[in-house]
């Protein structure tokens, strides 16, 4: 019911004594804090005091006639009202919707994922080039990728602990410094040993990638959260495409050192814009820093041109003592164990399969010539086919992301992953035996499309299923377990394919995809439409 103003006066420009107007506003129980105190308004150049009275608008007019309908409010009334009205973070984010505020977070978190994607993709180009230039064996070449994954395994756990204990932004800062410095220094590596050490440090920095996704997720309202997380995942694909284009443009003329140096630009941009983004709202609420969280929400409301709910922001975590418990103990508690173990298998299988297909794209282009399948010299294959194959297969992730965006919020996370893994399994199956170049490219294109989509959905599911106080740690450990798949994968993709054992390599990939699908089946929770939780329930 709209407030009705019982006030009518003709105001001239000469000073005059005006009676204070009264505003009738609805009275409900409990009282709604429409006003905080007796207020003032300015009319022309005069200050006019306004008295506030309430009416019992909660009842029909017929029932209110003849009854005392007015009640004077005091300052104590408003204090009482304010203390009784509160809202939680999910309500505030729903009110804000998705607007300019979240777009800023999307762009910054996207830079983090572009940085990781570019650093990982360059391994497909740098490894074979350095092998020829420095005369390395196949095992020495694969070790360049392996040490990067070892660093990522360590970094995923370390940055998860740092982010849950000291804030998501502290994780960004440390990881970006490590990645940028080690990335630039690796461009000047003078020998194989120094390159391995620097690539390991780069891996430690890249281990923070999962914190970017968790941080962005914590700003997104529940409605359409899956769709926007798929949009966020597109930045990974953008990074792979940029790296493939950059390698195609830079390496033939300037060599691999320039590629290593230029690939650090996104990490430097993360450092440059570090102070322009806020800390995670959910982290602040979990730590009891509600005033700081409310200040960030106020800025978000201005950017999105929306209003926050009336009342005080409150945290929904139940027991602060839980925050001091061991994160690993909580992850392995009876309530979380049925989620944690299948999630570790899911991350391992997705990581192994995804990077296996990425490396197969480059290795099959080279090794098929060496194994006599394609009647072309390997040098010619390197110059013409490798860049084309990797670039085209990088584009394969786009339709996979589109499909995930369409079905993710309709059928749910688990069914989406099962569909993607099944289709990836079917499309990779023809490569169990040697195929011609066209069918090989088509199979790898389709398999990468669906396996990458499954990987993205897994990266959305994991932050949703873990509570805020252990989210970064839980996802970090799952990511670290996944990196062990990345450590083993180069040995398989490079070692077996280089020794003309393509059939054995592809059969191993198929077995891993099958086990990954089974791990999805046994996951107990579906997170579609589920609000993010703060504590282990």
Secondary structure as the mmCIF struct_conf table of DSSP 4:
data_model
#
loop_
_struct_conf.conf_type_id
_struct_conf.id
_struct_conf.beg_label_comp_id
_struct_conf.beg_label_asym_id
_struct_conf.beg_label_seq_id
_struct_conf.end_label_comp_id
_struct_conf.end_label_asym_id
_struct_conf.end_label_seq_id
STRN STRN1 UNK A 4 UNK A 6
BEND BEND1 UNK A 13 UNK A 14
HELX_LH_PP_P HELX_LH_PP_P1 UNK A 19 UNK A 20
STRN STRN2 UNK A 21 UNK A 26
BEND BEND2 UNK A 29 UNK A 30
HELX_LH_PP_P HELX_LH_PP_P2 UNK A 31 UNK A 32
BEND BEND3 UNK A 34 UNK A 34
BEND BEND4 UNK A 36 UNK A 37
STRN STRN3 UNK A 39 UNK A 43
TURN_TY1_P TURN_TY1_P1 UNK A 44 UNK A 45
STRN STRN4 UNK A 46 UNK A 55
TURN_TY1_P TURN_TY1_P2 UNK A 57 UNK A 58
BEND BEND5 UNK A 59 UNK A 59
HELX_RH_AL_P HELX_RH_AL_P1 UNK A 61 UNK A 64
TURN_TY1_P TURN_TY1_P3 UNK A 65 UNK A 66
BEND BEND6 UNK A 67 UNK A 67
STRN STRN5 UNK A 71 UNK A 72
HELX_RH_AL_P HELX_RH_AL_P2 UNK A 75 UNK A 84
STRN STRN6 UNK A 86 UNK A 87
HELX_RH_AL_P HELX_RH_AL_P3 UNK A 89 UNK A 96
BEND BEND7 UNK A 98 UNK A 99
HELX_RH_AL_P HELX_RH_AL_P4 UNK A 100 UNK A 134
TURN_TY1_P TURN_TY1_P4 UNK A 135 UNK A 135
HELX_RH_AL_P HELX_RH_AL_P5 UNK A 138 UNK A 166
HELX_RH_AL_P HELX_RH_AL_P6 UNK A 168 UNK A 186
TURN_TY1_P TURN_TY1_P5 UNK A 187 UNK A 188
BEND BEND8 UNK A 191 UNK A 191
HELX_RH_AL_P HELX_RH_AL_P7 UNK A 192 UNK A 206
TURN_TY1_P TURN_TY1_P6 UNK A 207 UNK A 208
HELX_RH_AL_P HELX_RH_AL_P8 UNK A 209 UNK A 217
TURN_TY1_P TURN_TY1_P7 UNK A 218 UNK A 219
BEND BEND9 UNK A 220 UNK A 220
BEND BEND10 UNK A 222 UNK A 222
TURN_TY1_P TURN_TY1_P8 UNK A 223 UNK A 224
HELX_RH_AL_P HELX_RH_AL_P9 UNK A 225 UNK A 254
HELX_RH_AL_P HELX_RH_AL_P10 UNK A 256 UNK A 262
TURN_TY1_P TURN_TY1_P9 UNK A 263 UNK A 264
HELX_RH_AL_P HELX_RH_AL_P11 UNK A 265 UNK A 272
TURN_TY1_P TURN_TY1_P10 UNK A 273 UNK A 273
HELX_RH_3T_P HELX_RH_3T_P1 UNK A 274 UNK A 276
BEND BEND11 UNK A 277 UNK A 277
HELX_LH_PP_P HELX_LH_PP_P3 UNK A 278 UNK A 280
HELX_RH_AL_P HELX_RH_AL_P12 UNK A 281 UNK A 286
TURN_TY1_P TURN_TY1_P11 UNK A 287 UNK A 288
HELX_RH_AL_P HELX_RH_AL_P13 UNK A 290 UNK A 304
TURN_TY1_P TURN_TY1_P12 UNK A 305 UNK A 305
HELX_LH_PP_P HELX_LH_PP_P4 UNK A 308 UNK A 309
BEND BEND12 UNK A 310 UNK A 311
STRN STRN7 UNK A 312 UNK A 313
BEND BEND13 UNK A 318 UNK A 318
HELX_RH_3T_P HELX_RH_3T_P2 UNK A 320 UNK A 324
BEND BEND14 UNK A 325 UNK A 325
HELX_RH_AL_P HELX_RH_AL_P14 UNK A 327 UNK A 331
TURN_TY1_P TURN_TY1_P13 UNK A 332 UNK A 332
BEND BEND15 UNK A 333 UNK A 333
HELX_RH_AL_P HELX_RH_AL_P15 UNK A 334 UNK A 370
TURN_TY1_P TURN_TY1_P14 UNK A 371 UNK A 372
BEND BEND16 UNK A 373 UNK A 374
BEND BEND17 UNK A 376 UNK A 376
HELX_RH_AL_P HELX_RH_AL_P16 UNK A 378 UNK A 411
HELX_RH_AL_P HELX_RH_AL_P17 UNK A 413 UNK A 428
HELX_RH_3T_P HELX_RH_3T_P3 UNK A 429 UNK A 432
BEND BEND18 UNK A 433 UNK A 433
HELX_RH_AL_P HELX_RH_AL_P18 UNK A 437 UNK A 465
BEND BEND19 UNK A 466 UNK A 466
HELX_RH_3T_P HELX_RH_3T_P4 UNK A 468 UNK A 470
HELX_RH_AL_P HELX_RH_AL_P19 UNK A 471 UNK A 490
HELX_RH_PI_P HELX_RH_PI_P1 UNK A 491 UNK A 496
HELX_RH_AL_P HELX_RH_AL_P20 UNK A 497 UNK A 498
TURN_TY1_P TURN_TY1_P15 UNK A 499 UNK A 500
HELX_RH_AL_P HELX_RH_AL_P21 UNK A 502 UNK A 522
TURN_TY1_P TURN_TY1_P16 UNK A 528 UNK A 529
HELX_LH_PP_P HELX_LH_PP_P5 UNK A 530 UNK A 533
BEND BEND20 UNK A 534 UNK A 535
#
